[in-house]
Amino acid sequence: MGDQQQLILATGGYDHTIKVWQAHTGNCIKTMRFVETSQVNALDRTPDKTRLAACGYQCIRLYDLESNCTAPVINFDGVQKNVTRLGFQEDGNWMFTAGEDHHVRIWDMISSPPHCSRVFDCEAPVNSACLHPNQVEIAMGSQNGSVFLWDVKSERHERIVPEVDASIQDVAISPDGRYLVAANNKGNCYIWSLTSQDQKMSTLRPTKKFHAHKRYILRCKFSPDSRLLLTTSGDGTVGIWKTDDFTKWRELCIENYWVWDAAFSADSKWLFTASSDGIARLWKLQTKSSIRDYTGHTKAITALSFKDEIVGK
C-alpha cells in the first residue's frame, strides 16, 4: 500500500472530532476538534494530500495535515443547513460541496480566501455528489429522488427520477467513467451506463437495478480498478458487488451497527469501514476478515477518507 508514511486514514463522527491515523499501524497521530454543534458528514483530502476538508451542519472546514495545528486553517462562510458531501477537482483548483439547502456549490480554491464561483439548484435537499473522472461533470442525488448530472463548464444538466418516493442517499461514478450508480433509502441500487462523444455531455442509459440491502443504503463507492462496487447500510453489512454483472461477491458484517462509510485501498484489495460502534476497521477482501481496528472515537464514526497510490503507476 504505497509509502508507509503517507498512508493516512482520516475519520470523523458524532463525537465532534476528526482523527488522523497511520493506516498500517492503527496509531492515532492527530485529533482535531470539529464543530460542537455538528457531526462530521464527509471528509476528503486535497489532491496534494496536505489538507483535509470536513463538512457538517452549516459548516465546511479545511485543516492542515502537515502542521501541529489542530484548528482549521479555513472556515468557509455562508453555508446553510447540513453540508452532506464534498470533494476536489484533481488539480485542487476547486472543491464541490452538496447540502440540504438544495445547492451544490463550486468553490474556487485558487483565490484567497476561497469563494463560491458556481451554484446548482437541485430544488430539494442534496444528500450526495461526486465528480466524474472527466473532471467536468458532477453527479448529484437528492431527497426527492432525483439524480442529476451537471456539466460544470457548459452549465447543461440532465435529470432522472429512478424511483418515486425514494430518497437518493448516495451516488458514485466508476473511475473508468463507464457507470453511474445511485443508491436509495429503500435498499435499491440503480446503474446507468455512461457514454460521451466529442465535447458533448455524457448520456445515461439505464442498465441495471438490484436490491442490495434490507434497509437504508448509506454509501456506495467503486473500487479504483472499477471492478467492484461497495454499498454500506443500516443493516450492519457492506455488500461488495462485481461490476461485470453486479452480482454479490462478498459481504462484510458488523452486526447490530450501521456502516456509515467505507473506502478501498488503491489496489482494490483492502477496505476501510466506519461504523456506529465508534470503530474504523481494515478488511482483507479476499478472506472477508477484519485485520485491524482503529479505536478512539467515543461515538459513531460517520465519515472516513483514505487515499493511497499504487507505486509505479
C-alpha positions as CSV (number, residue, x, y, z in Angstrom):
1,M,0.0,0.0,0.0
2,G,2.4,2.7,-1.2
3,D,4.7,4.8,1.0
4,Q,4.0,3.9,4.6
5,Q,4.4,7.4,5.9
6,Q,1.8,8.7,3.5
7,L,-0.8,6.1,4.4
8,I,-3.1,8.3,6.4
9,L,-6.7,7.3,7.3
10,A,-8.9,10.1,8.5
11,T,-12.2,9.5,10.4
12,G,-14.9,11.8,11.8
13,G,-18.1,11.3,13.6
14,Y,-20.7,12.2,16.3
15,D,-18.1,13.0,18.9
16,H,-17.3,16.2,17.1
17,T,-13.7,15.1,16.4
18,I,-11.6,14.2,13.4
19,K,-8.9,11.7,13.9
20,V,-5.9,11.0,11.7
21,W,-4.4,7.5,11.8
22,Q,-1.4,5.8,10.5
23,A,-3.2,3.2,8.4
24,H,-0.6,0.5,8.7
25,T,-0.2,0.6,12.5
26,G,-3.6,1.8,13.8
27,N,-1.9,4.6,15.7
28,C,-3.8,7.9,16.0
29,I,-1.3,10.6,15.1
30,K,-3.6,13.7,15.4
31,T,-7.0,14.6,16.8
32,M,-8.8,17.8,15.6
33,R,-11.8,19.4,17.1
34,F,-14.7,19.8,14.7
35,V,-17.8,22.0,15.5
36,E,-19.5,21.5,18.8
37,T,-23.0,21.6,17.1
38,S,-22.3,19.1,14.4
39,Q,-21.2,15.6,13.5
40,V,-18.8,15.1,10.6
41,N,-20.8,14.3,7.4
42,A,-17.9,13.8,5.0
43,L,-14.2,14.1,4.7
44,D,-11.8,14.4,1.7
45,R,-8.2,15.2,1.3
46,T,-6.8,17.7,-1.2
47,P,-5.1,16.0,-4.2
48,D,-1.7,17.1,-2.8
49,K,-2.6,15.3,0.5
50,T,-1.5,18.3,2.6
51,R,-5.0,19.3,3.8
52,L,-8.2,17.7,4.9
53,A,-11.7,19.1,4.2
54,A,-14.6,18.3,6.5
55,C,-18.3,19.3,6.4
56,G,-21.2,19.2,8.8
57,Y,-24.1,21.2,9.9
58,Q,-23.8,24.8,8.5
59,C,-20.0,24.4,8.2
60,I,-17.1,23.5,6.0
61,R,-13.6,23.4,7.5
62,L,-10.2,22.9,6.0
63,Y,-7.4,21.5,8.2
64,D,-3.6,21.4,7.6
65,L,-2.3,17.8,7.9
66,E,1.3,18.8,7.9
67,S,1.5,21.2,10.8
68,N,0.9,20.5,14.5
69,C,-2.0,22.9,14.5
70,T,-5.4,21.2,15.2
71,A,-7.6,24.2,14.4
72,P,-9.0,24.7,10.9
73,V,-6.9,26.9,8.6
74,I,-10.0,27.9,6.6
75,N,-13.7,28.3,7.6
76,F,-16.0,28.5,4.6
77,D,-18.6,31.2,5.2
78,G,-22.3,31.4,4.4
79,V,-23.4,27.8,4.1
80,Q,-26.8,26.9,5.5
81,K,-28.2,23.6,6.9
82,N,-26.4,20.3,6.6
83,V,-23.5,20.1,4.2
84,T,-23.5,16.4,3.2
85,R,-20.7,15.8,0.7
86,L,-17.5,17.4,-0.6
87,G,-14.7,16.6,-3.0
88,F,-11.9,18.1,-5.0
89,Q,-11.1,18.5,-8.7
90,E,-7.9,16.6,-9.5
91,D,-5.6,19.6,-9.6
92,G,-7.1,21.0,-6.4
93,N,-8.2,24.1,-8.3
94,W,-11.8,23.8,-7.0
95,M,-13.9,22.0,-4.5
96,F,-17.5,21.0,-4.7
97,T,-19.9,20.7,-1.8
98,A,-23.5,19.4,-1.6
99,G,-26.1,20.2,1.0
100,E,-29.6,20.2,2.4
101,D,-30.0,23.9,1.3
102,H,-30.8,22.3,-2.1
103,H,-27.5,23.5,-3.6
104,V,-24.3,22.0,-5.0
105,R,-21.5,24.7,-4.9
106,I,-18.2,25.0,-6.7
107,W,-15.6,26.7,-4.6
108,D,-12.6,28.4,-6.2
109,M,-9.6,27.2,-4.2
110,I,-7.0,29.3,-6.0
111,S,-8.5,32.6,-4.7
112,S,-7.7,33.6,-1.2
113,P,-9.9,33.2,0.7
114,P,-11.7,30.6,-1.4
115,H,-15.1,31.8,-2.7
116,C,-18.2,30.1,-4.2
117,S,-18.0,30.6,-8.0
118,R,-20.9,28.5,-9.2
119,V,-24.2,27.1,-7.8
120,F,-26.5,24.4,-9.0
121,D,-30.0,24.2,-7.5
122,C,-31.4,20.7,-7.1
123,E,-34.8,22.1,-5.8
124,A,-34.6,19.6,-2.9
125,P,-32.1,18.7,-0.2
126,V,-29.0,17.1,-1.7
127,N,-27.6,14.0,0.0
128,S,-24.7,13.3,-2.2
129,A,-22.5,14.4,-5.1
130,C,-19.5,13.0,-6.9
131,L,-17.1,14.1,-9.6
132,H,-16.8,12.3,-13.0
133,P,-13.2,11.3,-13.8
134,N,-13.5,13.7,-16.8
135,Q,-13.4,16.4,-14.1
136,V,-16.2,18.5,-15.6
137,E,-19.4,16.6,-14.7
138,I,-20.9,16.2,-11.2
139,A,-23.5,13.6,-10.4
140,M,-25.9,14.5,-7.6
141,G,-28.6,12.7,-5.6
142,S,-31.5,14.4,-3.8
143,Q,-34.0,13.6,-1.1
144,N,-36.9,13.9,-3.6
145,G,-35.5,11.0,-5.6
146,S,-33.8,13.0,-8.4
147,V,-30.4,12.1,-9.9
148,F,-28.7,14.9,-11.7
149,L,-25.7,15.1,-14.0
150,W,-24.4,18.6,-14.2
151,D,-21.7,19.8,-16.7
152,V,-19.9,22.4,-14.7
153,K,-18.3,24.0,-17.8
154,S,-21.3,24.2,-20.1
155,E,-23.9,24.5,-17.3
156,R,-26.0,21.9,-19.0
157,H,-27.7,19.2,-16.9
158,E,-29.7,16.0,-17.1
159,R,-32.3,14.8,-14.5
160,I,-33.6,11.3,-13.9
161,V,-36.0,10.0,-11.2
162,P,-35.4,6.3,-11.0
163,E,-37.9,5.5,-8.2
164,V,-40.8,7.7,-6.9
165,D,-41.0,8.4,-3.2
166,A,-37.4,7.2,-2.5
167,S,-34.6,9.4,-1.3
168,I,-31.2,9.1,-3.1
169,Q,-28.7,8.6,-0.4
170,D,-25.5,8.3,-2.4
171,V,-24.2,8.5,-6.0
172,A,-20.9,7.2,-7.4
173,I,-19.2,7.2,-10.8
174,S,-16.7,4.4,-11.6
175,P,-13.1,5.6,-12.1
176,D,-13.2,4.2,-15.7
177,G,-16.2,6.5,-16.4
178,R,-18.4,3.7,-17.5
179,Y,-21.0,3.6,-14.8
180,L,-23.1,5.9,-12.6
181,V,-24.8,4.3,-9.6
182,A,-27.5,5.8,-7.3
183,A,-28.4,4.1,-4.0
184,N,-31.6,4.9,-2.1
185,N,-33.2,4.6,1.3
186,K,-35.2,1.5,0.2
187,G,-32.0,-0.5,-0.3
188,N,-32.1,-0.3,-4.1
189,C,-29.2,0.4,-6.5
190,Y,-29.7,1.9,-10.0
191,I,-27.0,1.6,-12.5
192,W,-26.6,3.7,-15.7
193,S,-24.0,3.3,-18.5
194,L,-22.3,6.5,-19.3
195,T,-21.2,7.3,-22.9
196,S,-19.6,10.5,-24.1
197,Q,-18.8,11.8,-27.6
198,D,-16.6,14.7,-28.5
199,Q,-17.1,17.5,-26.2
200,K,-20.8,16.7,-25.6
201,M,-22.2,15.9,-22.2
202,S,-22.4,12.2,-21.1
203,T,-25.5,10.3,-22.0
204,L,-27.1,8.0,-19.4
205,R,-28.5,4.6,-20.3
206,P,-30.4,2.6,-17.7
207,T,-28.5,-0.7,-17.3
208,K,-29.4,-2.5,-14.1
209,K,-31.5,-2.3,-10.9
210,F,-30.8,-4.5,-7.9
211,H,-32.0,-4.8,-4.3
212,A,-28.8,-4.5,-2.3
213,H,-29.9,-4.2,1.3
214,K,-32.9,-4.8,3.5
215,R,-32.5,-1.3,5.0
216,Y,-31.3,2.1,4.1
217,I,-28.2,2.3,1.9
218,L,-25.8,4.9,3.3
219,R,-22.9,4.9,0.9
220,C,-21.9,3.4,-2.5
221,K,-18.4,3.6,-4.0
222,F,-16.5,2.0,-6.8
223,S,-13.1,0.4,-6.3
224,P,-10.1,2.2,-8.0
225,D,-9.9,-0.6,-10.7
226,S,-13.7,-0.2,-11.3
227,R,-14.2,-3.9,-10.9
228,L,-16.1,-3.7,-7.6
229,L,-18.9,-1.6,-6.1
230,L,-19.4,-1.4,-2.4
231,T,-22.7,-0.5,-0.6
232,T,-22.9,0.2,3.1
233,S,-26.1,0.1,5.0
234,G,-28.1,0.5,8.2
235,D,-28.5,-3.3,8.2
236,G,-24.9,-3.8,9.5
237,T,-23.4,-5.1,6.3
238,V,-21.2,-4.0,3.4
239,G,-22.1,-5.5,0.1
240,I,-19.3,-5.9,-2.4
241,W,-20.6,-6.3,-6.0
242,K,-18.8,-7.3,-9.2
243,T,-19.3,-4.7,-11.8
244,D,-19.2,-7.1,-14.8
245,D,-22.7,-8.3,-13.8
246,F,-23.5,-6.6,-10.5
247,T,-23.7,-9.9,-8.6
248,K,-22.7,-10.1,-5.0
249,W,-19.1,-11.2,-4.5
250,R,-18.5,-10.6,-0.7
251,E,-20.4,-9.4,2.3
252,L,-18.8,-7.9,5.4
253,C,-20.7,-7.8,8.6
254,I,-20.6,-5.6,11.6
255,E,-23.7,-6.9,13.4
256,N,-26.2,-4.5,15.0
257,Y,-24.4,-1.4,13.8
258,W,-24.8,1.0,11.0
259,V,-21.9,1.0,8.5
260,W,-21.7,4.7,7.6
261,D,-18.8,4.9,5.2
262,A,-16.1,2.8,3.5
263,A,-13.1,3.3,1.3
264,F,-11.0,1.0,-0.9
265,S,-7.2,0.9,-1.0
266,A,-5.6,1.8,-4.3
267,D,-5.0,-1.9,-5.3
268,S,-8.7,-2.6,-4.6
269,K,-7.8,-5.5,-2.2
270,W,-8.4,-3.8,1.1
271,L,-11.3,-1.9,2.6
272,F,-11.7,0.5,5.4
273,T,-15.1,0.8,7.1
274,A,-16.6,3.4,9.6
275,S,-19.5,2.3,11.8
276,S,-21.8,3.4,14.6
277,D,-19.9,1.4,17.2
278,G,-17.2,4.1,17.0
279,I,-14.6,1.8,15.4
280,A,-13.0,2.0,12.0
281,R,-11.8,-1.3,10.6
282,L,-9.4,-2.5,7.9
283,W,-10.6,-5.6,6.0
284,K,-8.9,-8.0,3.6
285,L,-11.5,-8.5,0.9
286,Q,-10.2,-11.9,-0.3
287,T,-10.8,-13.5,3.1
288,K,-13.6,-11.2,4.4
289,S,-11.5,-10.8,7.6
290,S,-11.1,-7.7,9.7
291,I,-7.4,-7.4,10.4
292,R,-7.1,-4.0,12.2
293,D,-9.3,-1.8,14.4
294,Y,-8.9,1.9,14.8
295,T,-10.3,2.7,18.2
296,G,-10.5,6.1,19.9
297,H,-13.8,7.7,18.9
298,T,-16.4,7.8,21.6
299,K,-19.4,7.8,19.3
300,A,-20.4,6.7,15.9
301,I,-17.9,7.2,13.0
302,T,-19.9,8.7,10.1
303,A,-17.2,9.6,7.6
304,L,-13.7,8.4,6.6
305,S,-11.2,9.3,4.0
306,F,-8.3,7.2,2.7
307,K,-6.2,7.7,-0.4
308,D,-3.1,5.9,-1.4
309,E,-1.3,5.4,-4.7
310,I,-0.1,2.3,-6.3
311,V,3.7,2.6,-6.6
312,G,4.9,2.8,-10.2
313,K,1.5,3.9,-11.5
